[in-house]
């Protein structure tokens, strides 16, 4: 699989789950180019601990290139911080989840270069670029070279959303926190690589708070009454990767995963 110069990542099978390996930030990509309008330390590096900036509209500016901070823990298992008994799975979903674990996750959509959905996409260590305007936030994901729009222009969620891999997202501000509601995912994605299921009834609420220049805290609530008995929440984080940019990643170009993925 051709990936990015930044992350030498491939899928392998390890007992109960597939894992991302070799994740790291490299520089054999685009030539580095300094970010503008960010504070820097005396040695010229971006001051990642400096207070977050606001945009021209007075709202927090989330622009930048971001990478998950937790070294794929939540990619492998979204509920990694929960006790297994606390995951509120419906009986049929619990059975499917265990089947996916027992079968080494061989049917994960990514094996066939299909997109991740939300929330799995938030934890993939290829990074993403956030482009922000007053009426729209665009997430440009390096993985699969795919985009996602979050509308901030006051429109409601559609009453009958066309099913898509990334769903339909609208957002609003609550103080310095951006709240994003997503519906309309097609039910074909997994919530993580271990196999937590989602259905076409899945609603995901994300709350983004940029605590300083270098950190984004994200609270994610899963509400899928078809697969879970009640909503449940996890906490993620991203770190800013300054002075770089995303590059295309075309999984279909030389996918080597499928031939190596086996189940029971």
N, C-alpha and C positions, 0 to 999 in steps of 0.2 A: 504494500500500500504506500503510495507516495504521500508524504505528509509535509509538515513544515520544517524549515531549517531550525526553527525555534524548538520544536518538540519532537524528539525521536521516539515516537510512541507506537506500540503495536499491541494487539490483543493476544493474550495467552490464556490457557486454561490452568487454573490452580485449584484443584479439589472442588469446592463449592461455588467458585465464581471465576469470571474472567477478570483480568487486572490490566491496568495501564502500567507499562514499565518504561524506564528510561526517560521520565519526564524531566525537563529542565529548560532553562532559558539559554539560548545560544545567540550568537551575533552574526552568523553566516547567512544573512537574510538581506533585507534592504540595508543600505548604508544608514548608520544612525543619524538622526536629525533632531536637534533639540526642540522640545516642547516650548511653546510660547506662553508668556503670562503666568509662569509658575515660579514660586520662590526657590532659590537655590542656596546651598551651603557654600562656604568659602572655597571648597574644592571643585565647585561647578556642578555638583550633583543636585538633582531635584530634592528639595527638603520634604520628604514623605510625611513627616510629622507636623508640618505646618497646617494651619486651619484650612478647611475646604473653602473653595471660591464660590461666589455667586455669579450667575450670568447677568446679562443686561436687563433681564426681566425681574431680577431680584431673587430668583429661585436658585437653589443649589445647582452647581454645574457638575454633571456626572461624566463629562467628556473625558476620553482617554482610552488607553489600551489596558485591559484588565485581565488578570489571571486568578483562578481559584486559589485560595490560600491554604487549603487543608490537605494538599498532597493526595488527592483523589479519594479520600475516605468516603465522602458522600456520593461520589460517582459509583463506587463499588457497592455501597449500601447507604441509601438515603436515610434510613432509620438507624444508623450506626450508633447514635447517642441515646437510643431507646432500648429498653428491654424487649426482646422478641415478643413476650406475652403482652406488651403494651401497644403493639401495632394493631389497630382496630380493624382487622381484615374480616370481611364477610366470609362465611364458610367456603364458598366456591372459590373465592380469591385466595384464601389461605392454601387451598389444595393446589391451585395453579402455581402459586409462589413456590411451594415446596417442590413441585414437578420441575420447575425451571432450575431450582438449585440442584436437584438431583441429576438433572440432565446437562449440567455444566454450562448452562446458559447458551447452548448452541444455536438457539433460535432468536437470539437478540437481533433486532433489526440492523444494528451496525455491522454485523458480520457480512451482510449483503449490501453495505454502503447506503442503507436507508437512513434518514435523518433521526436524530434524537428529538424528543419533545421537551416540553417544560413540565417538570423541573430538571430532568437529567441534563439538559443542555447547559444549565448554569454551572455544572461542576466539571466539564470536560477541559482538560489542561492544555488546550490549544490556544485559549484566550479569545477575547472578543474586543471589538472596538465599539464604544458608545458615541453616537452622534446625536446631539440634542438641539432642538429648537423649542420655542415656547409652546407649539402645538403638536409636536411629535418627537418621540425618542426612537431612534433606530439602533438595534443591536445587530452588529455585523460579526457573525461567528466565523472564526477561521475554520473550525471543523465543518466539513462538508460545504464550505463557502456558501453559507445560507444566511438569510437575514430575517429579522423580526421587527414589526412595527408596533409601537405603543402609542395610541392616539390620545393626545391631551387637549383636544379641542372641544371637549364637552359632550361629544357624542355618546349615546348609551351603547351597551353591548347589544348585538343583534338578537332579535327574537328567535331566529332560526339560522344559526351560523352554519355556513358551508364547512363541512369537516375538512380539516387540513392537518398537516403534521405539526405545525407550530401554533395553531389555534388563532384566535382573534383576541387582541388585547387592547384595553382602554385603561387610562391611568388618571390619577388626580393627586394633588399635593395635600398632605396633612402636616402643616408646619414645614420642617426641613426633610420630611420623609415622602418619597414617591411611592404611592400605592398603586399596584397594577393588578387588574383582574383579567384572567384569561379563560375563555371557554372555546368550544368548537374544535378541540383536538379530536383526531379520528379514532382514538382507541387502539391504535396499532403500536404505539410506543410503550416502552417500559419506563418506570419512574427512576430506575437505576439499573446498573449492569447485573445486579444479583437477581432481579426479576420482579420487583414490586409492580403489580399491575395497575393500569389505569384504563378507564373506559371512555366512551364518547360523552358520558355525563360529568367527566372531570372538570372541576373549576379550581384554578390555582390562583391564590392571592399572594403576591410578592410585595414586601415592604423594604425599600431601598433607602439606606441612610449613609451618607458619606461622612464618616466621623472625622477625617482629616484628608489631606491631599492623597495619602497613600492607601487608604483603607475604605472599603465599602462593606457595610453590614447588611445582610439580607435575611429577612424572616419569611419563610415560605409555609403557607398553609394549604394542605391538600383536602379538598372537599369533593368526594366522589361517592355518593350514597349507594351506587350500584356495587362498588368494590369494597367500601369501608363503612363501618357502623357509625362513625362520627368523624368530623374533621380532626386533623392532627397537624402539628406544626414542627418544623425543624429550623435551625439557624445555620446559615452559611456565611462566608466572607470572601471578598476578592481583594487582591492587592494590585496597585497600579504598577505597570511596567513602563517607565518613562523612556522617552527618546527613541522609540521604535514604532513599528506599525505592523498591521496584519498583512499576510500574503495568502494567496489562494492555496487550498488544500483539496485535491481532487482524488477522493477515495477510489473512484472507478478506474483510475488510470492504470493501476497495477495492484489490484486487491489480491492479497495472498492469504487472507484470513480464512475464507470459506473452506479451502482444501485441508486446513489443519484443525478445524473445529469438529469435534465428535462428541456425541452424547453417550448415554448408557448403552 
